[in-house]
Amino acid sequence: MKKDYYAILGVSRDADAETIKRAYRRLALEYHPDRNPGNKQAEERFKEIAEAYEVLSNPERRRQYDLFGTSGGGVGVEAETIFSQTVEEFISSFFGGGRRGRRPQEVTGEDVRILLELSLEEVANGAEREVEYLRDDICETCGGTASSSKRPPQTCPTCGGTGQVAYRVGGGFFQQIVYQTCPDCRGSGMRIIDPCSACGGTGLRRKLHKQLVQIPPGAAGGMTLALKGAGHRGPWGGRAGDLLIEIQEKPHPVFSREGDNLIYETWVSYPELVLGTTLNIPTLSGESTSLRVPPGTHSGEIFRLQGKGLPRYSSRKRGDMIVQVHVWVPPKVGSEEKRLLETMRDTKAFQPTERKPEKHFWRRVKDLFK
């Protein structure tokens, strides 16, 4: 005889999808085999409910059923899957969530963060440095197995290796499944029967580690570089974390910086500003470069040496060097120098004329790059 799927779920023939779903959820929880162990009648009722829902929740099969009284077969794959679920899995499939966890071999070690000071020369040219830090490494006593007998860890029987256990909260239709870290394995998914006394059953021991680090040119202060796999080891052969290297720049006695640009200040005599001169400007490479100061240059004037600054990180381009020229004022002069200065002061060529206010240093730099 034709089964009345609507009657099985207790809904009308014009019921919408949400009404059908609510009815199925209520009945399936009531007749689920986990709640009715050994009850064959409840088991058969649950199968009927699952079959009815499989048909009526599918628009195409429901239309065929309404027209011809058949849906093309009995219990399908979906209904069989529903029947094989535990009540926790069934509830989880409707309310969201699921059993989550990770196997011990998938546990990644934590990252290690260190501070590395670099000189401006090392920032400009790159550097190779050996650093020392503490990290969790494989226990030599147990070989990383965490077991005194060096046997591999066993799957935790409490959580089945997932690292989490499920708890049922509430009752009736409103019950929910809450997942928490397994109290026996503490989320690892494994149980150590005979823990290693040297490492306390973790398979890891903290050791002083030396690591060669390559710092590329252009690494600026405040930047963090990551060295993959150089952090703490993961338990049970898990992937190691990363070494995070935070760059800090040492103050330079000669240069300061603004981004990729170097700033250098130099002092020249007043006659050199008046008559013009050529200056030798130092660079971070140790060599010097020439800068022509034209006659009549004012104190505080700014010059730009293209490509003489710092390299840009992960780029072939370089910044510029900004040179500011100041007039040198001697703190003390002799009688002959004083006489010459008085003569210059009374000469018309050295009499000051009205000028516009001096621009601020950074305004000059901005105008220089336009």
C-alpha positions as CSV (number, residue, x, y, z in Angstrom):
1,M,0.0,0.0,0.0
2,K,1.0,3.6,-0.7
3,K,2.6,5.2,2.4
4,D,1.2,8.6,3.4
5,Y,4.3,10.5,4.1
6,Y,2.3,13.6,5.2
7,A,0.5,11.5,7.8
8,I,3.8,9.9,9.0
9,L,5.2,13.4,9.7
10,G,1.8,14.7,10.9
11,V,1.7,17.7,8.5
12,S,-0.8,18.8,5.9
13,R,-0.3,18.3,2.2
14,D,0.3,22.1,1.7
15,A,2.9,22.3,4.5
16,D,6.0,24.4,3.6
17,A,9.6,23.1,3.8
18,E,10.2,24.6,7.3
19,T,7.1,23.0,8.8
20,I,8.1,19.6,7.4
21,K,11.6,20.1,8.8
22,R,10.4,21.0,12.2
23,A,8.0,18.0,12.3
24,Y,10.7,15.6,11.2
25,R,13.2,17.0,13.7
26,R,10.7,16.5,16.6
27,L,9.7,13.0,15.6
28,A,13.3,11.8,14.8
29,L,14.5,12.9,18.2
30,E,11.6,11.1,19.8
31,Y,12.1,7.8,18.0
32,H,15.9,7.8,17.5
33,P,17.3,4.3,18.2
34,D,19.8,5.8,20.8
35,R,16.8,6.9,22.9
36,N,14.9,3.6,22.3
37,P,17.5,0.9,22.7
38,G,16.1,-2.6,21.7
39,N,12.8,-1.2,20.7
40,K,12.1,-2.6,17.2
41,Q,8.8,-0.7,16.8
42,A,10.6,2.6,17.5
43,E,13.3,1.6,15.0
44,E,10.8,0.9,12.3
45,R,9.0,4.2,13.1
46,F,12.3,6.1,12.8
47,K,13.0,4.5,9.4
48,E,9.5,5.6,8.2
49,I,10.1,9.1,9.5
50,A,13.5,9.3,7.8
51,E,12.1,8.0,4.5
52,A,9.2,10.5,4.6
53,Y,11.5,13.4,5.2
54,E,13.9,12.3,2.5
55,V,11.0,12.5,0.0
56,L,9.1,15.6,1.2
57,S,12.3,17.6,1.7
58,N,13.3,17.2,-1.9
59,P,11.1,19.4,-4.2
60,E,11.4,17.1,-7.2
61,R,10.6,13.9,-5.4
62,R,7.8,15.6,-3.5
63,R,6.2,16.7,-6.7
64,Q,6.5,13.2,-8.2
65,Y,5.0,11.8,-5.0
66,D,2.0,14.2,-5.1
67,L,1.3,13.4,-8.8
68,F,1.9,9.7,-9.0
69,G,1.8,8.5,-5.4
70,T,5.4,7.2,-5.6
71,S,8.8,8.7,-5.2
72,G,10.8,6.1,-7.0
73,G,12.0,3.8,-4.2
74,G,12.2,3.2,-0.5
75,V,14.8,4.4,1.9
76,G,17.6,6.2,0.0
77,V,21.2,7.0,0.8
78,E,20.3,10.1,2.8
79,A,17.8,8.3,5.0
80,E,20.3,5.5,5.6
81,T,22.9,8.0,6.6
82,I,20.5,9.7,9.0
83,F,19.6,6.3,10.5
84,S,23.3,5.4,11.1
85,Q,24.0,8.7,13.0
86,T,24.2,8.9,16.7
87,V,21.8,11.2,18.4
88,E,24.6,13.7,19.1
89,E,25.6,13.7,15.4
90,F,22.0,14.0,14.4
91,I,21.4,17.0,16.6
92,S,24.7,18.6,15.5
93,S,23.7,18.3,11.8
94,F,20.6,20.4,12.5
95,F,21.9,22.9,15.1
96,G,25.3,23.5,13.5
97,G,28.8,22.6,14.7
98,G,30.4,19.2,14.8
99,R,33.0,17.3,16.5
100,R,36.3,19.1,16.0
101,G,39.8,18.2,16.9
102,R,43.2,17.5,15.6
103,R,45.5,14.6,15.7
104,P,48.8,15.0,17.6
105,Q,50.8,14.9,14.4
106,E,49.0,18.0,13.3
107,V,49.8,20.0,16.4
108,T,52.1,22.8,15.4
109,G,54.6,24.2,17.9
110,E,54.3,27.8,19.0
111,D,56.2,30.7,17.5
112,V,59.3,32.2,19.2
113,R,59.7,36.0,19.1
114,I,63.1,37.7,19.5
115,L,64.4,41.3,19.2
116,L,67.4,41.9,16.9
117,E,69.3,45.2,16.9
118,L,70.9,46.2,13.6
119,S,73.2,49.1,12.7
120,L,72.2,51.4,9.9
121,E,75.1,49.8,7.8
122,E,73.5,46.4,8.3
123,V,70.1,47.7,7.3
124,A,71.7,49.1,4.1
125,N,73.8,46.2,3.2
126,G,72.0,43.2,4.7
127,A,73.6,41.0,7.4
128,E,74.2,37.5,8.5
129,R,73.8,37.0,12.2
130,E,73.8,34.1,14.6
131,V,71.2,34.4,17.3
132,E,70.6,32.4,20.4
133,Y,67.2,31.7,22.0
134,L,65.3,29.1,24.0
135,R,62.9,26.8,22.2
136,D,61.1,23.5,22.8
137,D,63.1,20.7,21.1
138,I,62.8,16.9,20.9
139,C,63.5,15.2,24.2
140,E,66.6,13.1,23.9
141,T,65.6,10.6,26.5
142,C,62.3,9.5,24.8
143,G,63.1,10.6,21.3
144,G,60.1,12.8,21.2
145,T,57.6,9.9,21.9
146,A,56.8,11.2,25.4
147,S,56.9,7.6,26.6
148,S,59.6,6.1,28.8
149,S,59.5,2.9,26.8
150,K,59.6,5.0,23.5
151,R,56.3,3.5,22.4
152,P,54.1,5.7,20.2
153,P,51.2,7.4,21.9
154,Q,47.8,5.7,21.9
155,T,44.5,7.2,20.9
156,C,42.7,8.7,23.8
157,P,39.7,6.4,24.6
158,T,37.7,9.2,26.2
159,C,37.5,11.4,23.0
160,G,38.4,8.9,20.4
161,G,41.4,11.0,19.3
162,T,39.4,14.1,18.5
163,G,40.7,16.1,21.5
164,Q,37.1,17.1,22.4
165,V,34.2,15.6,24.2
166,A,30.5,16.3,23.7
167,Y,28.1,17.2,26.5
168,R,24.3,17.3,26.1
169,V,22.8,20.6,27.5
170,G,19.1,21.1,28.0
171,G,16.3,18.7,27.3
172,G,13.6,17.8,24.9
173,F,13.4,19.6,21.6
174,F,15.7,22.4,22.9
175,Q,18.7,20.3,23.9
176,Q,22.1,21.2,22.4
177,I,25.5,19.5,22.2
178,V,28.4,21.4,23.6
179,Y,32.0,20.4,22.8
180,Q,34.8,20.9,25.3
181,T,38.5,20.0,25.5
182,C,39.0,16.4,26.6
183,P,40.0,16.4,30.3
184,D,42.1,13.2,29.9
185,C,44.3,14.1,27.0
186,R,43.9,18.0,27.3
187,G,43.0,18.3,23.6
188,S,46.0,16.3,22.2
189,G,43.8,13.3,21.2
190,M,46.5,10.9,22.6
191,R,47.2,9.2,25.8
192,I,50.7,8.4,27.1
193,I,50.6,5.3,29.3
194,D,54.1,5.6,30.7
195,P,55.1,9.3,30.5
196,C,58.8,10.1,30.1
197,S,60.1,11.4,33.4
198,A,62.7,13.7,31.7
199,C,60.1,15.7,29.8
200,G,57.0,15.0,31.8
201,G,55.2,13.2,29.0
202,T,55.4,16.1,26.5
203,G,58.1,14.7,24.3
204,L,59.8,18.1,24.4
205,R,62.5,19.8,26.4
206,R,63.5,23.5,26.4
207,K,67.0,24.0,25.1
208,L,69.3,26.8,24.0
209,H,69.2,27.0,20.2
210,K,71.6,28.8,17.8
211,Q,70.2,29.9,14.5
212,L,71.9,31.6,11.5
213,V,69.7,34.4,10.3
214,Q,70.0,36.2,6.9
215,I,68.7,39.8,7.1
216,P,68.0,41.2,3.7
217,P,68.9,44.7,2.8
218,G,66.3,47.4,3.6
219,A,64.9,45.7,6.7
220,A,63.5,48.7,8.7
221,G,63.1,49.1,12.4
222,G,59.7,47.8,13.6
223,M,59.6,45.2,10.8
224,T,59.1,41.6,11.8
225,L,60.7,38.9,9.7
226,A,59.6,35.2,9.9
227,L,61.9,32.2,9.7
228,K,59.7,29.2,9.0
229,G,60.2,26.1,11.2
230,A,62.7,27.7,13.5
231,G,60.3,28.1,16.5
232,H,59.1,25.7,19.1
233,R,58.8,22.0,18.0
234,G,55.4,20.5,17.8
235,P,54.6,17.5,20.0
236,W,54.7,14.0,18.5
237,G,56.6,15.1,15.4
238,G,54.3,18.0,14.7
239,R,55.5,20.9,12.6
240,A,57.7,23.5,14.3
241,G,56.5,27.0,14.8
242,D,58.2,30.1,13.3
243,L,61.0,32.3,14.6
244,L,59.7,35.9,14.5
245,I,62.5,38.4,14.4
246,E,61.6,42.0,15.3
247,I,64.1,44.5,13.9
248,Q,65.3,47.4,16.0
249,E,67.7,50.0,14.6
250,K,70.6,51.3,16.6
251,P,71.0,55.1,16.6
252,H,73.7,56.2,14.1
253,P,76.3,58.8,15.0
254,V,76.3,60.5,11.6
255,F,73.1,59.7,9.7
256,S,69.4,59.8,10.5
257,R,66.7,58.4,8.2
258,E,63.3,59.2,7.0
259,G,61.9,56.1,5.2
260,D,64.3,55.0,2.6
261,N,66.1,58.4,2.6
262,L,69.2,59.2,4.6
263,I,69.7,62.6,6.2
264,Y,73.2,64.1,6.6
265,E,74.1,67.5,8.0
266,T,77.4,69.2,7.4
267,W,79.1,72.5,8.4
268,V,81.2,74.7,6.1
269,S,82.9,78.0,6.6
270,Y,81.3,81.3,5.6
271,P,83.8,82.0,2.8
272,E,83.1,78.5,1.3
273,L,79.4,79.3,1.1
274,V,80.2,82.7,-0.5
275,L,82.8,81.4,-3.0
276,G,81.5,77.8,-3.5
277,T,83.3,74.6,-2.7
278,T,83.2,70.8,-3.2
279,L,82.5,68.6,-0.2
280,N,83.2,64.9,0.3
281,I,80.0,63.3,1.7
282,P,80.4,59.9,3.5
283,T,78.1,57.0,2.7
284,L,77.1,53.8,4.5
285,S,79.2,51.7,2.2
286,G,82.4,53.4,3.6
287,E,83.1,55.3,0.4
288,S,82.6,59.0,-0.1
289,T,80.7,60.9,-2.8
290,S,81.3,64.5,-4.1
291,L,78.8,67.3,-3.6
292,R,79.3,70.6,-5.4
293,V,78.2,73.6,-3.3
294,P,77.7,76.5,-5.7
295,P,78.8,80.1,-4.9
296,G,76.2,82.1,-2.9
297,T,74.7,79.1,-1.1
298,H,72.7,80.1,2.0
299,S,73.2,78.4,5.3
300,G,70.6,75.6,5.7
301,E,70.4,74.9,2.0
302,I,69.4,71.3,1.1
303,F,70.9,69.1,-1.6
304,R,69.7,65.8,-2.9
305,L,72.0,62.9,-3.9
306,Q,69.9,60.5,-5.9
307,G,70.3,56.7,-5.1
308,K,72.6,57.3,-2.2
309,G,70.0,56.4,0.4
310,L,68.8,53.0,1.8
311,P,67.6,50.1,-0.4
312,R,63.9,49.5,-0.4
313,Y,63.0,46.1,1.1
314,S,62.4,43.4,-1.5
315,S,63.2,45.9,-4.3
316,R,66.1,47.0,-6.4
317,K,65.3,50.7,-5.9
318,R,67.1,52.9,-3.4
319,G,66.2,56.1,-1.6
320,D,68.2,59.3,-1.7
321,M,70.6,61.2,0.6
322,I,69.4,64.6,1.8
323,V,72.4,66.8,2.7
324,Q,71.8,70.1,4.6
325,V,74.6,72.6,4.6
326,H,75.2,74.9,7.6
327,V,77.6,77.7,8.1
328,W,80.2,77.2,10.7
329,V,80.4,79.9,13.3
330,P,83.7,79.7,15.4
331,P,83.1,80.1,19.1
332,K,86.2,82.3,19.4
333,V,88.4,84.3,17.0
334,G,91.8,86.1,17.4
335,S,92.6,89.8,16.8
336,E,93.6,89.4,13.2
337,E,90.4,87.4,12.3
338,K,88.4,90.0,14.2
339,R,89.9,92.8,12.1
340,L,89.0,91.0,8.9
341,L,85.5,90.3,10.0
342,E,85.0,94.0,10.9
343,T,86.2,94.9,7.5
344,M,83.8,92.5,5.9
345,R,80.9,93.8,8.0
346,D,81.5,97.3,6.8
347,T,81.6,96.3,3.2
348,K,78.4,96.8,1.2
349,A,78.4,93.3,-0.3
350,F,78.0,91.8,3.1
351,Q,75.2,94.0,4.2
352,P,72.0,92.0,4.6
353,T,68.9,92.7,2.5
354,E,65.3,91.8,3.2
355,R,64.4,88.2,2.5
356,K,61.4,86.1,2.9
357,P,61.2,83.9,6.0
358,E,63.2,80.7,5.8
359,K,61.3,77.6,4.9
360,H,61.1,74.7,7.4
361,F,63.5,71.8,6.8
362,W,60.8,69.4,5.7
363,R,59.1,71.9,3.5
364,R,62.4,72.3,1.7
365,V,62.8,68.6,1.4
366,K,59.2,68.4,0.0
367,D,59.9,71.1,-2.6
368,L,63.2,69.3,-3.5
369,F,61.4,66.1,-4.4
370,K,58.8,67.9,-6.6
